Every structure is written in C-alpha cells, then in structure tokens.
Amino acid sequence: MAIGFLFLGDATSPLTILVTHDNVTKAVFANVVPSKGTSHAYAERALAANITLLGHKRVRIQSDPEPAILDVKNKARQHTMT
C-alpha cells in the first residue's frame, strides 16, 4: 500500500487530498482532507477506514519520508490496532 498527499487548486482555493493505492487489489482511495498532517484527525481516520475496508490482515504502508505523512501513517496504525 502506498500513500501520499496530492494538491489541487490555486493559492486562493487549495485542495489537499490523501491518496491511497493498494498494490494487491489495485484499489485507489482519494480523501479530501482539511490539511496536510494530523492537525485535524480526519486524515488519520480516513486512512484507517481505507485499510479496514480492504480487509487485509497485515499491511505495509509506503510513503515519502516527510514528517506530515509519517505522522498520519503512525496515527492511522494506532486506529487500526484498536
């Protein structure tokens, strides 16, 4: 599974999207999120919901090493383990 942020729009109306691609099922999720990172809990919950929906027992999440996406990944992991 690979995740990353995608940015659309312009300076006056930016749009931040969390993109998730599952290598096994080839499913792609695109969740519009309020901001990059976990300043708002929606991004981590959306990723956790995507993982749960796919139903895999184990998941390896690949991403860029930027702090914002790593934070989302780690917090989503906590949501799926509970």
N, C-alpha and C positions, 0 to 999 in steps of 0.2 A: 504494500500500500504506500502511496506517495501523497504528500500534502504540500500545499503552498498557498501563498496569497497572490491574488490577481487584482489589479487596479484598473478600473474603467472610469470614464468620465473626464471632466476637466477640473481646473482649480476651483471653480465655483460650486461644482456638484460632484465631488469624488465618490466613487462606489468601491468598497472593499469587499472582496469575495474570497472565501476559503474554499479551495478546490481540493477534492479528494479523489484519487484514482485507485481502484482496487485491481491489482495485477491478475488475480485469479478469475474473478467474474467479469472483469473489464468494465465494471460499473463506474460511473463518474458522478460525483455529487458537487454541486456548486451552491454554497450557502452564503447569502449576503450577510455580512457581519457589521456591527456598528463601528468597529475599529480594529486595527491590527493588534494582536496580543491579547492579553487577558484582563485589560482594564474593565471590560464588560464580560460577564460569564457566558454569553451566548455562543461564542466561537468554540470554547472547550466543550460545551454541552452538545452543540451541533455535530462536532467530530465524534464524540462519544455515541451519539444516536446513530450516526452513519456506520460506525463499527458494529454496534449492536444489531442493526438492521441486516448487515451482511451475514451475521451468524457464525463467523469463524471462531474456532476455539482459541487460536493463537494468531496474533497479528504483529508483523514487523512494519513499523511506520518509518518511512524515509522522508527526509526533508532537508532544506538548507540549514546551515548551522547558525542562522540568525536567532538572537535571543527571543524575539516575539513568537516565532513559530515553535521553537523548542518549549517555551512556556505553555503554549496551547496543547502541544503534544503530551507533555508530562501531566498536565491537569486533566486532560481527557482520559488518560490512562487511569488516573485515580477514580474517575466517574465509572469507568467500565469494570473496575475491580470490586466495586461495592454492590 
